[in-house]
Amino acid sequence: MKNAADLATDALTTTTPSRKDSARAAANEPGSDAIKLASATWSRLQSIYGPLWNSRFDAVPKVDIRRALREWAFHLAKYRPDVVRQAIDALPASHPKFPPTLGEFVGQCVYIQKRELDLEAYERAQVRKITKPIWQRIDPETWQQRIREMRQAIGGR
């Protein structure tokens, strides 16, 4: 019995799309890198979930497997491969019993990408905070208080 990733590869190489499929695909066709990423993702899902993942495709025609893989590719193309890899690595904890749907997996990618962007924004803010001169990092009221304290210390007004 072939696994889902092998079936997807077979479907991509042996099934010729209809004219309707070709017209629709021209507008939203994922690139070859996205197809490779989706195929690799499916292979990892098959490795993690084994028969549970394969059972999703038992009675599915090759053309439908091909469409499903292309749909995964279309959505995964929006994310960097390292984000997809991190999402896959998080699956045993986030989906321990059953493989995720496309929507659940994309949600995991969104979460990881947002977390990275939040971290990058935080780090940029910290760098800006550190690179500002001290008089820009302290509010004016605190400056006035420090100036009064220094004047008192040296016996000034």
C-alpha positions as CSV (number, residue, x, y, z in Angstrom):
1,M,0.0,0.0,0.0
2,K,1.4,3.4,-1.0
3,N,1.4,6.2,1.5
4,A,-0.3,9.6,0.9
5,A,2.9,11.3,-0.1
6,D,3.6,8.7,-2.8
7,L,0.0,8.9,-4.0
8,A,0.3,12.7,-4.3
9,T,3.5,12.4,-6.3
10,D,1.9,9.8,-8.6
11,A,-1.1,12.0,-9.0
12,L,1.0,14.9,-10.0
13,T,3.0,13.0,-12.5
14,T,0.3,10.8,-14.1
15,T,-2.9,12.9,-14.0
16,T,-3.6,15.4,-16.8
17,P,-5.8,18.2,-15.6
18,S,-9.0,19.0,-17.5
19,R,-9.4,22.3,-19.4
20,K,-11.5,23.7,-16.6
21,D,-8.8,22.7,-14.1
22,S,-6.1,24.3,-16.4
23,A,-8.0,27.6,-16.6
24,R,-8.6,27.7,-12.8
25,A,-5.0,26.7,-12.1
26,A,-3.5,29.4,-14.3
27,A,-4.9,32.0,-11.8
28,N,-3.8,30.3,-8.6
29,E,-1.2,27.7,-9.5
30,P,1.4,27.2,-6.8
31,G,5.0,27.1,-8.0
32,S,7.2,24.0,-8.0
33,D,8.9,25.1,-4.8
34,A,5.5,25.2,-3.1
35,I,4.6,21.8,-4.5
36,K,7.9,20.4,-3.2
37,L,7.2,22.0,0.2
38,A,3.7,20.5,0.4
39,S,5.0,17.1,-0.7
40,A,7.7,17.2,2.0
41,T,5.1,18.3,4.5
42,W,2.8,15.4,3.6
43,S,5.8,13.0,3.9
44,R,6.5,14.3,7.4
45,L,2.8,14.0,8.3
46,Q,2.8,10.4,7.1
47,S,5.9,9.8,9.2
48,I,4.3,11.3,12.3
49,Y,0.8,9.9,12.0
50,G,1.4,6.8,9.8
51,P,-1.9,4.9,9.1
52,L,-4.0,7.8,10.4
53,W,-2.7,10.1,7.7
54,N,-2.8,7.4,5.0
55,S,-6.4,6.5,5.8
56,R,-7.6,9.9,4.7
57,F,-6.7,8.9,1.1
58,D,-7.8,5.3,1.0
59,A,-10.8,5.8,-1.3
60,V,-9.8,9.1,-2.8
61,P,-9.2,9.3,-6.6
62,K,-5.8,10.4,-7.7
63,V,-7.2,13.6,-9.2
64,D,-8.6,14.6,-5.8
65,I,-5.3,13.8,-4.1
66,R,-3.6,16.0,-6.7
67,R,-6.1,18.9,-6.0
68,A,-5.6,18.5,-2.3
69,L,-1.8,18.6,-2.6
70,R,-2.1,21.7,-4.8
71,E,-4.4,23.3,-2.2
72,W,-1.9,22.6,0.5
73,A,0.9,24.0,-1.7
74,F,-1.1,27.2,-2.4
75,H,-1.6,27.9,1.3
76,L,1.9,26.8,2.4
77,A,3.5,29.0,-0.3
78,K,2.7,32.0,2.0
79,Y,5.1,30.8,4.6
80,R,8.9,30.4,4.7
81,P,10.0,26.7,4.8
82,D,11.4,27.2,8.3
83,V,8.0,28.3,9.5
84,V,6.4,25.2,8.0
85,R,9.1,23.0,9.5
86,Q,8.5,24.5,12.9
87,A,4.8,23.9,12.5
88,I,5.4,20.3,11.7
89,D,7.8,19.9,14.7
90,A,5.0,21.3,17.0
91,L,2.4,18.8,15.8
92,P,3.1,16.0,18.2
93,A,2.3,18.4,21.0
94,S,-0.5,20.4,19.4
95,H,-2.2,17.4,17.6
96,P,-1.1,14.3,19.5
97,K,-3.9,11.9,18.4
98,F,-5.0,12.9,14.9
99,P,-3.3,14.7,12.0
100,P,-4.3,18.3,11.4
101,T,-6.6,19.5,8.7
102,L,-5.2,22.1,6.2
103,G,-6.9,24.8,8.2
104,E,-5.4,23.7,11.5
105,F,-1.9,23.4,10.0
106,V,-2.1,26.8,8.4
107,G,-3.3,28.2,11.8
108,Q,-0.1,26.7,13.3
109,C,2.0,28.4,10.7
110,V,0.2,31.7,11.3
111,Y,0.9,31.4,15.1
112,I,4.6,30.6,14.5
113,Q,5.0,33.5,12.0
114,K,3.2,35.9,14.3
115,R,5.3,34.8,17.2
116,E,8.5,35.4,15.2
117,L,7.3,38.8,14.0
118,D,6.4,39.8,17.6
119,L,9.8,38.8,18.7
120,E,11.5,40.7,15.9
121,A,9.5,43.8,16.7
122,Y,10.3,43.5,20.4
123,E,14.0,43.1,19.6
124,R,13.9,46.2,17.3
125,A,12.2,48.1,20.1
126,Q,14.9,47.1,22.5
127,V,17.6,48.2,20.1
128,R,15.9,51.6,19.6
129,K,15.5,51.9,23.3
130,I,19.2,51.2,23.9
131,T,20.4,53.4,21.1
132,K,18.4,56.5,22.1
133,P,20.4,59.1,24.1
134,I,19.6,59.0,27.8
135,W,17.7,62.3,27.7
136,Q,15.2,60.7,25.3
137,R,14.8,57.5,27.4
138,I,13.9,59.4,30.6
139,D,10.7,61.5,30.9
140,P,11.1,65.3,31.5
141,E,9.7,65.2,35.0
142,T,12.4,62.7,36.1
143,W,15.0,64.9,34.5
144,Q,13.7,67.9,36.4
145,Q,13.9,65.9,39.7
146,R,17.5,64.8,39.0
147,I,18.6,68.4,38.2
148,R,17.1,69.6,41.5
149,E,18.9,66.9,43.4
150,M,22.2,67.7,41.7
151,R,21.8,71.4,42.4
152,Q,21.0,70.7,46.1
153,A,24.1,68.4,46.3
154,I,26.4,71.1,45.0
155,G,24.8,73.8,47.1
156,G,23.2,75.6,44.2
157,R,19.7,77.2,43.8
